[in-house]
Amino acid sequence: MAKRSSGEGSIYRRFDGRWAAALTLPGRKRRSLYGKTRKEVAQKLGEAPRAREARLPIIPERQTVGQFLPQWLKIAEPTMRRSTYARYEEYMRIHAILVIGHIRLPRLTPQHLQDLYAKKLLEGLSPTSVRHLHTVLHRALKQALRWNLIIRNVSEAVDTPWRANTEHQALTPEEVRRFLEAARENLLEALYVLAVTTGMRRGELLGLHWRDVNLNQGTLQVRYPLQPRCFLP
């Protein structure tokens, strides 16, 4: 029998019937890969060197959701807009990891996610925000499935709340007049005037520079909207 090269690992059958492979990574770190059959483990073992070359994680079965999500986001960051990355990071850190972060990734179930969404609704998070949270988790678990870290994407078996149909009540002309009177000589008076007369969004208002304004021509350009770190719709 040919001798395995350094780091190639060895395949064996565990006492519980599953097959496993011991893999030695650079720095003499040890990782274990698991599967239902010897062929499945051999495939994972063969993919490990390619994963290292592509800088993909070789993740042990014991990794938790709380460990996986930040690692996935770090790898996926170059494929996202800065605003999307900031929003995803907020949803994971504030909502997901605090509730389901302790669960081992392969043991995550649809019920865990359903309970998470119900808990967030009870805490006052809007149905729309819960749907956004679901979008983040679905994307992360979709990647985990591609990396053979889980056998299915459990988020696909979860019901999300209906999108809230909320009507935004605009200020009446009289209310706008009173508001601007109250804001007169306030440090942010110009900001308030722009907000009620142009309909600009918060990030657009806060990202304005003097070079975006031409007082002689009476024009204003939105070129660099601010992308706040805490942006929860």
SVG drawing of the C-alpha trace seen along z (x, -y; Angstrom):
<svg xmlns="http://www.w3.org/2000/svg" viewBox="-52 -83 57 85">
<polyline fill="none" stroke="black" stroke-width="0.4" points="0.0,0.0 1.4,-3.4 2.4,-5.7 0.3,-8.9 2.1,-12.2 2.3,-14.7 -1.1,-16.3 -3.0,-13.9 -4.8,-12.4 -6.1,-8.9 -9.6,-7.4 -11.1,-5.2 -14.5,-4.1 -15.7,-5.4 -17.4,-3.5 -20.7,-5.1 -20.6,-3.8 -19.5,-7.1 -16.4,-7.4 -13.8,-10.0 -10.5,-11.4 -7.7,-13.0 -6.2,-15.9 -2.9,-17.7 -2.9,-21.3 0.1,-23.7 1.4,-24.5 0.7,-20.9 -2.9,-21.8 -5.3,-18.8 -8.8,-18.8 -11.4,-16.0 -13.7,-15.4 -16.8,-13.2 -19.2,-11.4 -21.7,-8.5 -19.6,-6.5 -15.9,-6.0 -16.3,-7.4 -17.8,-10.7 -14.9,-11.2 -12.4,-10.4 -14.0,-13.1 -13.8,-15.7 -10.2,-14.7 -9.4,-15.1 -11.0,-18.5 -9.1,-19.8 -5.9,-20.8 -7.9,-22.7 -9.8,-24.5 -6.6,-25.6 -5.3,-26.9 -8.5,-28.8 -8.4,-30.1 -11.7,-28.4 -12.1,-27.3 -11.5,-23.6 -13.9,-23.6 -14.3,-20.9 -17.7,-19.3 -17.8,-20.9 -17.8,-24.4 -20.7,-26.5 -23.0,-28.8 -21.4,-31.7 -18.0,-30.7 -19.1,-30.0 -21.1,-33.2 -18.2,-35.7 -15.8,-33.5 -18.2,-33.2 -18.8,-37.0 -15.1,-37.8 -14.6,-35.5 -17.8,-36.9 -17.0,-40.6 -15.2,-41.2 -18.5,-40.2 -20.7,-42.7 -21.3,-46.4 -20.0,-48.1 -23.6,-48.9 -24.6,-45.2 -21.6,-44.0 -22.4,-46.4 -26.1,-45.4 -25.3,-41.7 -22.7,-42.1 -25.3,-43.9 -28.0,-41.3 -25.6,-38.4 -24.0,-40.0 -27.1,-41.6 -29.8,-39.1 -28.5,-35.7 -25.4,-34.9 -26.7,-35.9 -29.6,-33.4 -28.3,-30.5 -24.5,-31.1 -23.9,-28.2 -25.5,-25.6 -23.1,-23.4 -23.5,-24.2 -24.4,-20.6 -27.1,-20.4 -28.9,-23.6 -32.6,-22.8 -35.5,-24.6 -37.0,-24.8 -34.0,-26.7 -34.6,-29.4 -38.3,-29.4 -37.8,-30.0 -35.3,-32.7 -37.7,-34.6 -40.6,-34.3 -38.3,-35.6 -37.3,-38.6 -40.9,-39.4 -41.8,-39.3 -38.9,-41.6 -40.4,-44.2 -38.4,-43.6 -40.5,-44.3 -41.6,-41.5 -39.6,-43.2 -36.4,-43.1 -37.0,-39.5 -37.3,-38.7 -34.0,-40.5 -32.4,-38.4 -33.7,-35.3 -32.1,-36.5 -28.7,-36.8 -28.9,-33.3 -30.2,-31.8 -27.2,-33.1 -24.7,-32.0 -26.2,-28.5 -26.3,-28.2 -22.5,-28.7 -22.1,-26.2 -23.9,-23.7 -21.6,-24.3 -18.6,-23.8 -20.1,-20.4 -20.3,-21.7 -24.1,-20.8 -26.2,-18.3 -29.1,-20.7 -30.0,-24.4 -32.5,-24.4 -33.5,-28.0 -35.5,-26.7 -37.8,-24.8 -38.7,-27.9 -41.8,-30.2 -41.0,-33.9 -43.5,-36.5 -45.6,-38.4 -44.1,-41.6 -45.7,-44.5 -47.9,-46.8 -47.3,-50.1 -48.5,-53.4 -46.2,-56.3 -48.1,-59.4 -46.6,-62.5 -46.6,-65.9 -49.2,-68.4 -48.1,-71.8 -49.1,-73.3 -47.1,-70.7 -44.1,-71.4 -44.4,-75.1 -44.5,-74.6 -41.6,-72.1 -39.4,-74.6 -40.3,-77.4 -39.3,-75.2 -36.0,-74.4 -35.1,-78.0 -31.6,-78.9 -31.0,-75.3 -27.5,-74.0 -29.1,-71.5 -31.7,-73.8 -30.3,-73.5 -30.4,-69.7 -34.1,-69.8 -35.0,-72.1 -33.4,-69.7 -35.1,-66.7 -38.7,-68.1 -38.3,-69.8 -36.4,-67.3 -37.3,-63.9 -33.6,-62.9 -32.7,-59.9 -30.7,-60.1 -27.6,-58.7 -27.8,-61.1 -28.2,-64.0 -25.4,-63.1 -23.1,-62.4 -23.3,-65.8 -20.2,-68.0 -20.0,-71.6 -18.6,-70.6 -22.0,-68.9 -23.9,-72.2 -24.0,-75.0 -25.7,-78.0 -25.4,-80.1 -27.2,-77.6 -29.5,-76.4 -28.5,-72.7 -27.4,-69.9 -25.9,-66.5 -26.1,-63.3 -22.7,-61.6 -21.4,-60.1 -24.3,-58.9 -23.1,-57.9 -23.2,-54.2 -23.7,-54.0 -22.4,-51.0 -25.7,-50.6 -28.3,-50.4 -31.3,-48.2 -34.3,-48.8"/>
</svg>
